[in-house]
Amino acid sequence: MKLIVHGGAGGPPEEPPERQRVLDEAAATGTEADTVTDAVCAAVRVLEASPRFNAGTGSALQSDGIARTDAGLMTDDRAAGAAASMPGVERALDVARVVKEETPHVLVSGVHAVDLADAFDIATGVDLTTERREQEWAALADHPPVDEKRAQLDWITERFGEDTEESTDDTPRSHDTVGAVARDGDRIAAATSTGGRWLALAGRVGDVPQIGSGFYATRAGGASATGAGEDIARVTLARRAVDHLEAGRDAADAADLAIEEFADITGSTAGVIAMDNDGSTGEAFNSDAMQTSVAER
């Protein structure tokens, strides 16, 4: 079993050594699994439980002050599942796995995804808001009432995307989406999990749970993307990386080419990890930072 994991592309992270230790733990945990699906879920679960990343606990808050999680999973046979816009669900990727393996669908969202999680004994009603997120929200004294959607929209339009690499150190960052790609023999799995963008409109769903955008896998390999979600969705970044694998590129070249193309098309920042069916790994990003870890057993 071999895994590559990432902790998100964006501005310089706080306490990078501590974050790296969590990433290393996640990758090592994944290698102990029996299947590639078990591997990516085990690895991402470690990251979702850490407040150092924008997934699960520590997720970004939307315009109504609530954290909602999204995740997606795909295997080389093109079986896929995703779950989106889930308040109170830390283990978002486990819900995506339920969608993939237990339903005839590829995406379930909102309170119905939360109900599905509960039906399969995945914890719901979890407090995902860390003390840091509470302080960041409290500092926004001018936010409108949560039941005034148009006022919320006007308010967030001026603020959405402030968590880019150009932000000041005091600006909340939320590019720290997490993801993993695993290979064991001829099997591949790719997965991504997120708390979304800081100060997105309540109910916003970005690239992460969209097949081909935040995650993608075929017999050629798999990829997990992170960064400016709307632009990643517009160019289907993860599928772009896997397309290069299918054209015969190795994982490093595929990741580099995908990010070059993404930057040329959008002018935005993102990152991607990839693994091909030979087990080679690649990573590329055009933001200030993206931490990754690779482990093999």
C-alpha positions in Angstrom: 0.0 0.0 0.0 1.3 3.5 -0.9 -0.3 6.8 -0.1 0.2 10.5 -0.8 -1.7 13.0 1.3 -2.0 16.8 1.2 -3.0 19.4 3.7 -4.2 22.1 1.3 -2.7 24.8 -1.0 -2.8 28.4 0.1 -1.0 30.9 2.2 1.9 30.1 4.5 0.5 27.8 7.3 0.8 28.3 11.0 3.2 25.9 12.7 4.2 23.9 9.6 6.3 21.3 11.6 3.2 20.4 13.7 1.0 20.2 10.6 3.6 18.0 8.9 3.6 15.6 11.8 -0.2 15.2 11.4 0.2 14.6 7.7 2.9 12.0 8.3 0.6 10.3 10.8 -2.2 10.3 8.3 -0.1 8.8 5.5 1.3 6.1 7.8 -2.2 5.3 9.2 -3.5 4.8 5.7 -0.8 2.3 4.7 -2.0 -0.1 7.5 -5.3 -0.5 5.7 -6.4 -3.6 3.7 -7.9 -1.8 0.7 -7.3 1.5 -1.1 -10.7 2.8 -0.1 -9.9 1.9 3.6 -6.5 3.6 3.2 -7.8 7.0 1.9 -10.6 7.0 4.5 -8.3 6.2 7.4 -5.7 8.8 6.3 -8.3 11.5 5.8 -10.0 10.7 9.0 -6.8 11.7 10.9 -6.8 15.0 9.1 -10.5 15.7 9.6 -10.0 15.2 13.3 -7.1 17.8 13.5 -8.0 21.5 14.0 -4.9 22.4 12.0 -6.7 21.8 8.7 -9.8 23.1 7.1 -11.7 19.8 7.1 -13.9 18.3 9.8 -13.0 19.9 13.1 -11.7 23.4 12.4 -13.7 23.9 9.2 -14.3 27.4 7.8 -17.5 29.2 8.8 -20.1 30.2 6.2 -22.1 33.4 6.1 -24.4 32.3 8.9 -21.6 31.3 11.2 -22.0 27.6 10.6 -19.3 25.1 9.5 -20.5 22.7 6.8 -18.3 19.8 5.4 -18.0 18.3 1.9 -16.1 15.2 0.7 -15.7 12.9 -2.3 -14.2 9.5 -3.1 -13.6 7.6 -6.3 -11.9 4.4 -7.2 -10.2 3.2 -10.4 -13.4 1.4 -11.6 -15.1 4.8 -11.7 -17.3 4.1 -8.7 -17.8 7.3 -6.8 -19.6 8.9 -3.9 -19.8 12.4 -2.5 -21.5 14.3 0.3 -21.9 18.0 0.7 -23.1 20.9 2.9 -23.2 18.9 6.1 -23.3 20.8 9.4 -22.0 18.9 12.4 -20.3 16.1 10.5 -16.5 15.7 11.1 -16.0 12.5 9.2 -17.3 13.8 5.9 -15.4 11.3 3.8 -17.0 8.4 5.6 -20.3 9.8 4.5 -19.1 10.0 0.9 -18.1 6.4 1.2 -21.6 5.5 2.3 -23.0 7.3 -0.7 -20.6 5.3 -3.0 -21.2 1.9 -1.5 -24.7 1.9 0.0 -26.8 4.1 -2.4 -27.5 4.2 -6.1 -26.3 7.9 -6.2 -23.1 9.8 -6.5 -23.9 12.9 -4.4 -26.2 13.6 -1.4 -26.3 17.0 0.3 -27.5 19.0 3.3 -29.6 17.7 6.1 -30.3 14.6 4.1 -26.6 13.7 3.9 -26.5 14.3 7.7 -29.5 11.9 8.1 -27.6 9.3 6.0 -24.6 9.7 8.2 -26.7 9.1 11.3 -28.3 6.0 9.7 -24.9 4.5 9.2 -23.6 5.3 12.7 -21.3 8.2 11.6 -21.3 10.8 14.4 -23.5 13.8 13.7 -24.1 16.9 15.8 -20.3 17.3 16.3 -19.1 20.8 17.3 -16.7 21.6 14.4 -16.0 25.2 15.5 -12.7 25.7 17.2 -11.9 28.5 19.5 -9.9 30.2 16.7 -12.8 30.1 14.4 -15.1 31.5 17.1 -12.7 34.4 17.6 -12.5 35.0 13.9 -16.3 35.1 13.6 -16.6 37.3 16.7 -14.3 39.8 15.1 -16.8 40.3 12.2 -19.1 42.6 14.2 -21.0 43.8 11.1 -22.3 40.6 9.8 -26.1 40.7 8.9 -28.8 38.6 10.5 -28.6 35.0 9.3 -32.2 35.0 8.0 -31.5 37.8 5.6 -30.1 36.0 2.6 -29.8 39.0 0.3 -28.0 41.0 3.0 -25.7 38.0 3.6 -25.0 37.8 -0.1 -24.0 41.5 -0.3 -21.9 41.1 2.8 -19.9 38.1 1.7 -19.5 39.3 -1.9 -16.9 41.8 -0.6 -15.2 39.3 1.6 -15.3 35.9 -0.2 -11.8 34.9 -1.3 -10.0 37.0 1.3 -8.1 33.9 2.5 -5.8 33.9 -0.5 -2.0 34.0 -0.3 -2.1 37.8 -0.5 -4.0 38.0 2.8 -2.5 39.5 6.0 -1.5 37.2 8.8 -4.7 38.2 10.6 -7.0 37.1 7.8 -8.6 33.7 8.3 -7.3 31.2 5.8 -9.4 28.2 4.5 -7.5 26.6 1.6 -6.4 23.8 3.9 -8.6 21.2 2.2 -7.2 17.7 2.8 -6.9 14.8 0.4 -5.3 11.4 -0.3 -4.5 9.1 -3.2 -3.7 5.4 -2.5 -2.5 2.5 -4.7 -2.2 -1.2 -3.9 -1.4 -3.5 -6.8 -3.7 -2.4 -9.6 -6.2 -0.6 -7.4 -6.4 3.2 -7.0 -8.5 5.4 -4.8 -8.6 9.2 -4.6 -10.4 11.3 -2.0 -10.8 14.9 -0.8 -12.5 16.5 2.2 -13.0 20.1 3.2 -14.7 22.7 5.3 -15.0 25.0 2.3 -14.0 28.7 1.9 -14.1 31.2 4.7 -17.2 33.4 4.5 -18.9 31.6 1.6 -22.6 32.0 1.3 -24.4 29.6 3.6 -25.0 26.4 1.6 -22.2 27.0 -0.9 -20.6 23.9 -2.3 -17.3 24.1 -4.0 -15.1 21.8 -6.0 -14.4 19.1 -3.4 -17.5 16.9 -3.8 -17.7 17.3 -7.6 -16.4 14.3 -9.5 -13.4 15.4 -11.7 -12.9 18.7 -9.8 -11.8 17.9 -6.3 -11.1 14.2 -6.9 -10.8 11.7 -9.7 -9.5 8.2 -10.4 -9.2 5.7 -13.3 -7.1 2.7 -14.1 -4.3 5.2 -15.0 -4.2 6.7 -11.5 -5.8 9.2 -9.2 -5.7 12.9 -8.1 -6.9 15.1 -5.3 -7.1 18.9 -5.8 -7.1 21.9 -3.4 -7.3 25.7 -3.8 -9.7 28.2 -5.3 -12.8 26.0 -5.5 -14.9 27.8 -8.0 -12.1 27.9 -10.5 -11.1 24.3 -9.8 -14.7 23.3 -10.6 -14.7 25.3 -13.8 -11.6 23.5 -15.2 -12.1 20.1 -13.5 -8.6 20.1 -12.1 -8.4 16.6 -10.7 -9.6 15.0 -14.0 -7.2 17.2 -15.9 -4.3 15.7 -13.9 -5.6 12.1 -14.5 -6.1 12.8 -18.2 -2.3 13.5 -18.4 -1.7 10.1 -16.6 -3.9 8.4 -19.2 -1.8 10.1 -21.9 1.3 8.4 -20.5 2.7 11.1 -18.3 4.1 10.1 -14.9 2.5 11.5 -11.8 5.0 14.4 -11.4 4.6 15.6 -14.9 0.8 15.2 -14.8 0.6 17.3 -11.7 2.8 20.0 -13.1 1.0 20.2 -16.4 -2.4 20.3 -14.7 -1.4 23.3 -12.5 0.2 25.1 -15.4 -2.9 24.8 -17.4 -5.1 25.8 -14.4 -3.1 28.9 -13.8 -3.1 29.9 -17.5 -6.9 29.5 -17.7 -8.0 31.0 -14.4 -5.1 33.0 -13.0 -6.0 31.5 -9.6 -4.1 29.4 -7.1 -4.4 25.7 -6.5 -2.5 22.5 -5.8 -2.9 18.9 -6.8 -1.4 15.5 -5.8 -1.4 12.5 -8.1 -0.3 8.9 -8.2 -0.1 6.7 -11.3 -0.7 3.0 -11.6 3.1 2.3 -11.3 3.0 3.9 -7.8 4.9 7.1 -8.7 3.7 10.2 -7.0 3.6 13.9 -7.9 2.5 17.2 -6.5 2.3 20.7 -7.8 1.0 24.0 -6.6 1.2 27.7 -7.5 0.2 29.1 -4.1 2.7 30.0 -1.4 2.6 26.6 0.2 1.2 23.0 0.1 2.3 20.4 2.5 2.2 16.7 1.6 3.4 13.3 2.9 4.1 10.0 1.2 4.2 6.6 3.0 4.5 3.0 1.8 4.2 -0.4 3.4 
